[in-house]
Amino acid sequence: MVSRRLAEFLLRSAVRRWPAELHDELSREWQAELHVLAERGQRWRMLRFAASLAASRAGTPVVDRTRFDSRARRTAGTLLLAPPACLAILMMAVVGSGALVGSLFGVVDANLSQVPVLSALTAGLAVLLARRVGRGAARTALRGPLRRALGVMLPLGLTVVAVEYALNTTTDDLVRIAPGLVWLAGLALVLWGAGTLAGRGRVRAAWWLGVLAALVVADTAVVLSVVNHIPGGPGTVVDGVAQYDSVNRVSAPLWLFTCWTDWSFGLPRPTQWEIFLIGDLVELQPFLYLAGTPYALAYVIGAARPADPVAVPAPVSSPA
């Protein structure tokens, strides 16, 4: 489309007139706005937008207040509504896994299969939410990896804390879930690191760092919960019977994945009874991590990644 190419040419001319450290940010913002106008079929408005930027002097305001306020409202709406959407995902996965497993398997098999089905449904729905949120993240009003990380984590953290407070009525119950705060703090650092890498154009490295580090942080939170509340050794034994339940620490790195699969991966530890004790202690926490992490990573990486380079049409040589 000629009008789109002309608008892109005008934007490239406008970007080059600004300091080099602002090129990526301005190009990303303006290309996103141009894409929206092109999708709506507003060609003349698209050309006026590009022409006004090309004609404006570098250093003058280039985004009107109305557009900025609209972007801020979209950002606030996304960041505030996504955490409740993660909870809705978890609830739908709980209901869906119960109905699906109950209809396909017998009662005994259902008890053994519901946890992995719940994890699969939660992960699948969380990825769908992440893809949808990630598409609009480039138009965020937040600037800088730290602001984006905190902007994502504060509403998510408040939502998780509110849910845990509603589900746990006593002080002892609230102390039991306190290691979950480690997940919130750790994930904020992971988002900051992933956003920093994505802002430098290393998007693939940002995803690798984000996914692997988020798994480590979630596993650490589960391990801390178990270590703080379940003994590691059998303790006092009377007539060959341990006087309280315990979980052997040798299998600690697997506890998060055990919560998601209800399986010891063919290893002798954790035993089936230890798996039950771990799951009974942490309850829904690992599934909350699974529901919220994909959206958080998709948002900060999508908001930080540089705009895709615009293809410059090759000059057409006139026939001799």
Disulfide bonds with the S-S distance in Angstrom:
none
